[in-house]
Amino acid sequence: MAELVLYNYWRSSSSHRVRIALAWKKLAYRYVAVNLLAEEQSAEAHRGRSPTGYVPCLTIDGMPYVESVAILELLEELHPEPALYPRDPHGRARVRTLVEIVNSGIQPLQNRNVILHVSPESEVQKAWLRHFLGRGLGSLEAAMLANEREGVMGPYAYGEMPTAADVLLVPQVVSAQRFQIDLAAFPRVTRAFEAAMQLDAFQRAAPERQPDAGPK
């Protein structure tokens, strides 16, 4: 069995995604904390693993892989069961759309280095987050409702079983809760979040359950 090591930070939503995927696929790994508040991600050791200096970084028998969505797809190829993507091309495209709404359209705008660059003032940061997270979650809600109109039913983000869409959705909702975003306008997103959080893999990956977890 390959040795897996996950370099990550408890509160990083991108790290959270990979923890969920590893737990869902029942893959054992060694947890290595990279403290973003102490700028450990910028240290030479981590830069040697991750060209961007970001987390997560997953090493498989010493070979590093970065960018959470690329890691999810690699894990799916190496360990196809239990699946995180539908088998049919249409379903895979729909799930990838939900993944990218979060990965490209929401999460980058909440990154610590982005909001600190926008303004050091907390009220300006809050206004930025309310605007962009609200807009992004609205897009996610609309896409999920459109899938329902196509006949895709079930409690999760795309149908009756969790997919990579849930792996992206759950950390994003956790972040929205942390930033005090009102989720009342997103009932479909909330329903998928609540369904996923009934599952052991999603519970074990939660930020507050990680060994480096700090105050909420």
N, C-alpha and C positions, 0 to 999 in steps of 0.2 A: 504494500500500500504506500502510495506517495506521501511524503511529509508535507503538510500544509502549514504555513505560518501566515497569520494575518496581522499586518501592521496597520493599526487603526486607532481611532479616538472615540471614546464612548458616546460623545454627543454629535459626532459627524454623521449627517444623514446618509452620505454616500457609504460610509463604513457600515452603518446600520443595514443598508441594503444587502451587502455581502454577507453579513452575519445571518440575516434571514435566509438567504439562499443556501448557505452552508448547513444551517440547522434543518431546512426543509429537505435537503438531500442527505441528511444524516452523515455529514462528513466531519470527522474529528480534525481539529486544528489547534495550533498553539497561538495564543493571544499575546500580541506584543503591543503595548500602549505607546502611542506617539502623542505627547502632550502638545496640542496646538497652542495653548495659552503660554507655554514656555518656549514656543517657536522651535520645538524639536524637529518639526517637519522641514526646517531650513538647514538643519545640520548636515554636514558632509556625508555622514553615514546614511541618512535617509535619502538624500539627493542621489546617492549611488544606486539606490533601489528604484526611486521614483524620479524621472526626469523633471516633472512639474513641481516636485516638492509637496505634493498633496497626499492625502490618504483617501481611500485605502490602497494598500499594496499587498497583494497575495503572492507568496512564493510557493512554488510547487517543486519539491526537490531542489530548492535553491534558485530556481528560475523565477524572476519577478514578473508580475503582471499588474498593470495599473489601469485606472478608469473603471468605475464600478460596473457600468453596463457591459463593457468588454469582458470583465471578469464573469459576470452572470452568463454571458453567452458561451464563454469557455467552459464553465462548469456544466452547462447544459450539454455541450458536445462531449465532454469527458464522462459525464454521469447523467445520461438522458432520463433516468427514472429516479424518483418521481419528477415528471416534467414540469417545467415552468413556462413553456410556450406551447400553444396548440399545434397539432400535427398538420392541419390544413393551411395552405398559404394565405387564404383570406383571414383566418383567425390569427395567424402569426402577425400579419400586417396590422390588424386592429390592435393587438396587444402591443406591438412595437410603437404604434401611434401613442397609446396611453403612456408608455414608458418615456417617449421623447417629450411629451407635453411636460412631464415632471423634470426629466433630466436636462432638457435644453431650455424650457420655457419658464420654469419656476425656480428650481434649486440654485442655479448660478447667481441669481439676483439676491439671494439671502446669505451668500458666503460672507464669512467674517471679513475677509480682505476687501470685499466689495462695499459692504455697508460702512466700514471704517473709512474707506476712500470717499464715499459719498459725503459723510459728515461725521465729525466726532460727537455731535450733539445727539443725545438719545431720542429726543422728540422728532428730529428730522429723520433719523433711522426708522423710528416707528411708523411715520407717515409713508416712507418708502416701502417698508415691508407690507403695510396694510394695502397699499395700492397694488404692488406687483404680485404678492401672494394671493390677494383676492382675485385679481384678474386671471392668474394662472389656474387657480382652483375652479374658477368659473368655466374656463376652457375644458378642464378635466371633467367637470360635471356634465357639460354639454356633450362631450364625446361619449361618455358612458351612457347617457340617455339616448343618443343616436344609435348606439349598439343595441339597446333594448328595443328600439323601434325596428331594428333588423331581425328581432326575434331572439336575441341573446339574453337569456334570463338566468337568474341565480343571485345569490347574495354577494358574490365577490366582484371584483372590478370588471372581470370579463367572464361571466358564466357561473357554472356550478362548482368549479374547482379554482383554487388559487393559481395565479400565473405571475409572470414577471411584473405585470401591471400592479398587482398587490404589493410586491416587493418594493416597488417605487412609491406607491401610494401611502403605505403605512408610515415610513419615516417622514414623508412630507407633511402628513397630518400631525404627527408628533411635533414637528417644527412649528407648524401653524399654531398649535396649542401653546407651545412655549412662547411664541411671539404674540399671543393673545388675539389671534385672528378669529372673528366670529364665524363659526362654521354653520350657522343656522341656514344660510343660503345655499348650502351644498348637501342636501339630504342624501343624494345617491352616493357621493363620496363618503359621507359619514357612515352609511349603511355598510359599504364595503370594508371600511376601517374596522367597524365593530365586529363584523363577521371574521375577518382575518385575525383579530386579536383574541378570538376564542381558541385559536390553534396554538399548540405547544411551541412550534418552531418560531412563531412570531413573538410569543411571550418571552422565550429564552433570549431572543436577540435584542430585547428592549434596552435602551440606553442605561436605565437605572439599575439593570441587573449585571452590568459589566464590572470587571474588577477595578477599573480606574475611575468609576463613576464618582462625580463630585456632587455638590449641592445643585438642586434643580433651579 
